[in-house]
Amino acid sequence: MDTGSDEQGAAALGSRAPEFIKASRPLHLSWQVGVFVVGLAVVAAGIVMLPLPGPGWLVIFGGMAIWATEFVWAQLVLRWTRRKVTEAAQKALDPKVRRRNIILTAVGLVIIAVLVGIYVWKFGMVMPWRINE
């Protein structure tokens, strides 16, 4: 990473509320409470979506992005997360890691195919549950 982007990022930390809101302390505090409550609702919805159908992690990061419009701690968490995701993506593109992942995927698919084959050979094309009963 170059230091220029770090310096630009450090300048961007802090509230992104309009100037007329930041000018009044009570108005700015109520703005921050509102942003926190909306972000909390979005993060909570994302947490609910983790075990249920829905884009849970995407919604959680959306809530964090809402918080990051007002709170430095959320901005730092998002920067850390973005850096870790970028590092993981670069690591995944490493030829040795890709080769290992392809081999593990192929072995997993072979194991699943063998288990399905054994099931079909032993029980035929019958589902493991009884719908008629």
N, C-alpha and C positions, 0 to 999 in steps of 0.2 A: 504494500500500500504506500502511496505517496503521502507526504505530510500536507500537501496542499488540500487534498480532500478532507483530511482530518481537521484542518483549520477551518475550512468552510463548514463542515458539519458541526463543529463546536459553536460557531456563530449562530447556527440555526436552532440550537437548543433553547427551549423556553416556550412560553405561551404564544399561540398564533391567533389569539383573540383580536378583534378589531381594536384600533387605538382608543376609540371612544369608550369601549368597555374597560380596557386596561386603565383608563384615566380615573375611574371611580372604583375605589377599593370594594365597597359593598356589591357593586354591579359585577366586578370581576370575580369576587368570591362566589356569588350566585351562579355566574357563568361556569366556573370550575365545578361547582356542585352538579349543575345540569349535565356537563360533559361527563363527569364521573358516573352519574346515574345511568345515562344512555350507554356509555361504554360497558358498565357493569351488566346491564340488561343484555347487550349483545354477547358479552363473554359468557354469561350464564346460559344463553340460548345455545351457544357453541358447545358448552360442556354437556348440555342435555343431548345435543346431536351426536356426541361421541359414541354412545352405545346404540343410539337410534339412527335411522336412515337420515342422512343429511351431511353436508360438508362441515363437520364439526371444527376441525382445525382451521379451516379457512375463515369461519365465522369468528373463532377465538382471536385469530390474528387481525381480523377486521375490528373487533372491539379494542384490541391493543392499539391499533392505528387511530381509533377515535380518541383513546386516552392520550396518545402521543401528540395530539394537537394542543394539549394543555400541560401535560406533566412531563418533566425531564426524565423521571425514572422510567416511564413507558418508552420514551424515545431511546434511552440507553438499552432497554431490553430488546426493542426492535432492531437496533443496530447490531447487538450481540447475536441475535437470532439470524439476521441476514448474513452476518459474517460466517456463522457456523454452517448455514445452508450452502453458502458459496464454497466453503472448504470441503464439505461433504460431496458436492457436485464435482469439484475438481478431483477429489480422491476417487470418485466412482469412474471417472474417465481414464484413470491410470490403467494401462493395458493388463497388468498383473491382476488388479482387482476385478476388471471386467471379465477376464478369463476365468477367475475363480467363481464369480457370480454366475457365469454361463454354465460352468460345470455343475455347480450346486443346483441350479434350476433344472438342468437336464437330469441329474440324479433324482431330484424330487419328482419330476414328471414320470420317470421310469417307475419309481416306487408306487406312485398313485396308479399308473396304468396296470402294474402287476396286481395291486390290491383290487382294483375294479375287475380285472380279468378273473381273479380267484372267486370273487363274489358272484360274477355272472356264471362261471363254470359250476359253482356249487348250488346256487339258488335259481339260476336263469334270470330272465329280465323281469323280475318281480321287485316291486318297491319294498323297502324294509318296514313300511307301515301298512296297516289295513284300512283302506278308505271305506269299504262296504260295511264295516262293523260299527 
